[in-house]
Structures are given as structure tokens and as C-alpha cells.
Amino acid sequence: MQGKCCTEYNVVANSTCDYESTLNRSKVLILVIDNDEDNLELTSKLISYYGFQVMTATNSLKALEIFKQYQPAIVVSELMLPDVDGIGFATCVRAGANETPIIALTSLPSHLFYEQTLRAGFNAYIEKPFEFETLEHVLTRCLKLLPSLS
């Protein structure tokens, strides 16, 4: 899986997310990227159920626009995307020295892609199908990576 970097998007290094409120989940914005509408809906509803704000995108280019404009606290991304894959998305975000936690939530087997996601800057890897509690646990762990909590 090879992604090209989206250099036309300037990803801001410091998020404008209200990190002082990260313990209040309702103020934490999470961007979910998946080109499968059913998976996107399930994941976004589940994350909303956990109390977070959610924005969604069905491809990397739209996700980069949303990322640039809204600076989400966490990104949850499928690796198989139609334009630039999830690896390419993460590479673009990290190229801007942005440390926003990025979680791979994918049907691709971890034994084949885990190392690649680490090199691209992902913070976690969840294989579909997944236990709902696993996603909440990983999101909670990623909250601890945010600047105001370190």
C-alpha cells in the first residue's frame, strides 16, 4: 500500500482544539475517515456514544481539508481509502510536525501493515471487526497523549 503525500495541504503543527477540556469528552473532536458508509456510520455513532464530538470524511483529501480547518484532537482512519490511502494521510499530517494521535481502524491484517503504520506515525492499530470496548480504551489512551495532559 503506497500513498502519496498531499503537499498542497498545509497541516498546522499546533492544534486549536480546546485541550483544557479534554477530560470533558463532549469538547473533544474526533475525525473519522472511512470510505465504507456503513463502517463510517457505525464508528462515528459509537464514538458519539462515548461522548466525543465527531466529524467524518470518506476520503483522505476531504479529511485533510477538515483536519486543517478544525484541528481534531484524534483521528481514526481506515487504511484503504480511494484517493490517498491512510498511510499517505498520516504521512501528510506528520510532515507538518503535527502530533495529533492517529488510530488505524482497518480490516487489513495487522501482521502485514502494523509496522508500516508505525513508520507513518500512527499511534494505534485496531483490526476490524473489533470489540467496542477496545475502541474506547484506545481513544482514552490517546487522550493522554494530548499536550494538556502530558
C-alpha positions in Angstrom: 0.0 0.0 0.0 1.7 3.2 -1.1 0.3 6.7 -0.5 1.5 9.9 -2.0 1.9 12.9 0.3 -0.6 15.7 -0.2 1.8 18.6 -0.1 -0.8 21.0 -1.3 -2.3 20.9 2.2 -0.5 22.7 5.0 -1.3 20.9 8.2 -0.9 23.1 11.2 1.6 21.8 13.7 -0.3 23.0 16.8 -4.0 22.2 17.1 -6.6 24.7 18.2 -8.6 22.1 20.0 -9.6 23.1 23.5 -7.2 20.7 25.3 -8.0 22.2 28.6 -11.3 20.4 28.2 -10.0 17.1 27.2 -11.4 15.4 30.3 -14.8 16.6 29.2 -15.3 14.3 26.2 -18.0 16.5 24.8 -15.4 19.1 23.9 -13.0 16.6 22.2 -13.3 16.5 18.4 -12.5 13.2 16.6 -12.2 12.9 12.9 -13.3 9.5 11.5 -12.2 8.6 7.9 -13.7 5.6 6.1 -14.9 5.2 2.5 -17.4 2.5 3.5 -20.6 4.4 4.6 -21.8 1.6 6.9 -18.5 1.4 8.8 -18.3 5.2 8.9 -21.7 5.5 10.4 -21.1 2.7 12.9 -17.8 4.1 14.1 -19.0 7.7 14.3 -22.1 6.7 16.2 -20.0 4.6 18.6 -17.6 7.5 19.2 -20.5 9.9 19.8 -22.0 7.4 22.2 -18.7 7.6 24.2 -19.4 11.3 24.5 -17.0 12.7 21.9 -17.8 15.2 19.0 -17.3 13.5 15.6 -16.6 14.7 12.1 -16.4 12.3 9.2 -14.8 12.1 5.8 -14.9 9.4 3.1 -11.5 10.1 1.6 -8.1 11.5 2.6 -8.4 14.7 0.6 -11.6 15.7 2.3 -10.1 14.5 5.6 -7.1 16.8 5.2 -9.4 19.8 4.5 -11.3 19.0 7.7 -8.1 18.4 9.6 -6.7 21.7 8.5 -9.8 23.7 9.3 -11.0 22.1 12.5 -7.8 20.5 14.0 -9.4 17.5 15.6 -7.8 16.1 18.8 -7.7 12.5 17.5 -8.1 10.9 14.0 -9.5 7.4 13.4 -8.7 6.2 9.9 -9.2 3.3 7.6 -6.1 2.4 5.7 -7.8 1.5 2.4 -9.1 4.8 1.0 -9.9 5.7 -2.6 -7.6 8.7 -3.2 -4.6 8.8 -0.9 -4.5 5.8 1.5 -4.5 6.1 5.3 -0.7 5.7 5.3 -0.4 8.7 3.0 -2.8 10.7 5.1 -0.8 10.0 8.2 2.4 10.9 6.4 1.0 14.2 5.4 -0.1 15.0 8.9 3.2 14.1 10.3 5.1 16.0 7.6 3.6 19.2 9.3 5.2 18.2 12.6 1.7 17.6 14.0 1.5 15.1 16.8 -2.3 14.6 16.8 -2.9 10.9 17.7 -3.9 8.8 14.7 -5.6 5.4 15.1 -5.8 2.9 12.2 -9.2 1.2 12.3 -9.0 -1.2 9.4 -9.9 -4.6 8.0 -6.3 -5.1 6.8 -4.4 -7.6 8.9 -2.1 -6.1 11.4 0.7 -8.7 10.8 1.0 -7.2 7.3 0.5 -3.5 7.9 1.3 -2.7 11.6 5.0 -1.8 11.0 4.0 0.4 8.1 1.5 2.3 10.2 4.1 2.8 12.9 6.6 4.2 10.4 3.9 6.6 9.0 3.2 7.9 12.5 0.1 6.0 13.7 -0.3 5.7 17.4 -2.5 2.6 17.5 -3.8 -0.2 15.2 -7.3 -1.7 15.6 -8.3 -4.6 13.3 -11.9 -4.9 12.1 -14.1 -6.5 13.4 -13.3 -5.1 16.8 -14.7 -5.1 20.3 -16.4 -1.8 21.0 -14.6 -1.5 24.4 -11.3 -1.7 22.5 -12.0 1.4 20.6 -13.0 3.3 23.7 -9.9 2.1 25.5 -7.6 3.2 22.7 -9.3 6.6 22.4 -8.9 7.1 26.2 -5.2 6.2 25.9 -4.8 8.7 23.1 -6.3 11.4 25.2 -3.3 11.0 27.5 -1.1 11.9 24.5 -2.6 15.3 24.2 -0.4 18.3 25.2 -2.5 19.4 28.2 -2.4 16.0 29.8 1.3 15.4 29.4 
